Amino acid sequence: MRWLRRRGRHLAVLATALLALPLPAAASQAAAASPSPHPAPYALVPQPVSQQAVQGQGFTLTPRTPIAVLSKNAAAWGVGTYVSKMLAPATGYSLPVVRDTRTRKNAVVLDPNGPKSLGAEGYTLSSGKHGVVVRAHGAEGLFRGVQTLRQLLPAEVESHSRQPGPWTVSPVRITDSPRYGYRGVMLDVARRFYPVEQVKRYIDQAAAYKINTLHLHLTDDQGWRIAIDAVPNLTKVGASTQSGFTGGTNWYYSAEDYKEIVAHATSRFMTVVPEIDGPGHTQAALASVPELNCDDKAKPPYSGFDVGISLYCLQDKEHTANTSRFLRTVIKAVARLTPGPYIHLGGDETPQATPEQYGAYVKAATEATTARNKTVMGWHQLGQAAVPSGSIMQFWGEADDRESIGTPQETESIRFVRNGVAQGAKFVMSPSDHAYLDMKYDVSTPYGLSWSGYVPVQKSYEWDPATSTAKLDGTGSIVPAQQIAGVEAALWADRAYEGSNALPTPSTRWPEPHAYADYMSYPRLPALAEVGWTPQSARDWKDFRQRLAQHGPRWAAAGIGYHAAPGIPWPGTVKVVEGAHSVETGGKALDNPGGSTSDGTGLVLWAPNRGGNQTWTFTRQSDGSYTMTNKTSGKCAEATGGSGAAVVQRTCDNQAGQRWKVIPLDDGEHAIASAGSGLLLTAAAASDGATVTQQKSSGSALQRWTID
Ligand code: TNX
């Protein structure tokens, strides 16, 4: 890996410099590493299949640069208009879209007459001094290619206000197409209602990362969000609540609103998948339609935070028929408004249903769906019942499920998946420990849940859909490769408030839904977009985080309230070292073993847990160095002696052996050097219990630390 080699050298150079020169201030910026004005490969996300740097200058847009569409096709023309509008706010240009039949120079050429071999979404892009050509087989591929073009322009192009420019497209030659045809994101508009404008904004942002499916979780216990003319109570009563809110009158999408969302998604080549969840997660419907309840009495509307609380009445023929009739009405209405091929039937978390009741529900729901010529989608639980061949199951299991594969105690989820596979279903992978955007990044995340563990950015990136239903060692996948349709990131909203480790109180702060969505989705949605698009062999975390970092300024320019997650070398961010941190290398944390309070205890590495014995308070000293005080023991990290000497904790005395210089490296990591010896804090191995010593700079990765 190019990056790795270069980083090793930087560390050696820096450490040598450290002995000879006055130290750079710890808070100085990471060393810039771009020798040419057009470093390649560019920071594209998702990473294209192939990318070739082109010598020379890029193409600079002028106020008159034509966007030449080489076709009369209306959809291709639409992509031209889209490009012109997208570039307008920041550039101040209104680039003319011209219909043209031949390639021309000094233009942005959009050519939808490329070879069929590119597939529906593939494209080629070539840019150089004399212009840009995006070629695809049809408008959709052009649209995907245009998102790459966007990322070849400076970050300020994302701004909503006029910026100075110049607007130069980096020179490059790209050939690209996606790994999977289904690359989705789900918004839980049921627990938290997102107004139409916010949904459209989310669509625009996701489209920039080549996401092509928007799954709307329209119904749940806490709300029914789509107007059904024949059942007005669904919105009158069922839409009056959200998780944590009551008394709403317009917390739903009218048919017009929904059409507006669908039209917007369509213009971004995104398919909308509406979800009507059942037979559980249905309190909003049960509160609106009395005859769906066994006692024919409407339930109270629900604005709480529990799951698994509700079930349609499926105990007798009459009520099962009521439910079927209700589903036919709802699905007919939703299918009419939805041009896309899918209706998502939910099917998750129904602890109270017997297999017969569940089966009866799925039969009614799938029949209502296929009667409208739609393909059935559902959570993987749907696989326990009979489903039409070609249905799509959405897998949301986690490592525990994978661990059980092949053992006598396979989990229910794995059994349901097996059943779905046997019925010829396809699968969209949303493993909750990688793809659930409502899981907290780490202990400090204000919103969300952690039932599937924390999902830091690296975890959202480092997984392979091909093995998400395989054993932990990657073998024995239950879903054969040809039955994997793609990937979906899921942004649930049951805990979209600050301090979500506890239930909210009247003084709890609730961000606007878009602010919650921004924080939880960026940077993880782009990570998941790359999982769905880029071949596994072309993906590498260390390379990705470098590219991802360059998108921070794009999000800032676009007004996206992203989470500047630790471990990613965001440009221009000055690391504030002062304060309490976890100090990590090789995926392990600097640890005072067992929370010892004795002087002389040797420090080790251990799996990060953010405990007090892994928390180090950096206190700046007058020479620019820091002492590192362990939170549990109150003692200072100390290196005395020469190369190879153990680093221990001892009562703080401010001697040189307890002062550490923090040297930023070029990718957000740091060397930590003893102010006494100049030697570097070094771990013996990336394993639990590995000793920590001071050593000469060796270029080893175990001398590179993140201070999070
Ligand atoms: C489980 S995963 C659910 C949702 C919750 C989510 C919260 C699935 C299909 N159901 O009802 O919102 O966990 O993380």
Residues whose N, C-alpha, C, O or C-beta is under 5 A from the ligand:
A	BS01	TNX	V307 D348 W379 W396 D438 L449 W492 D494
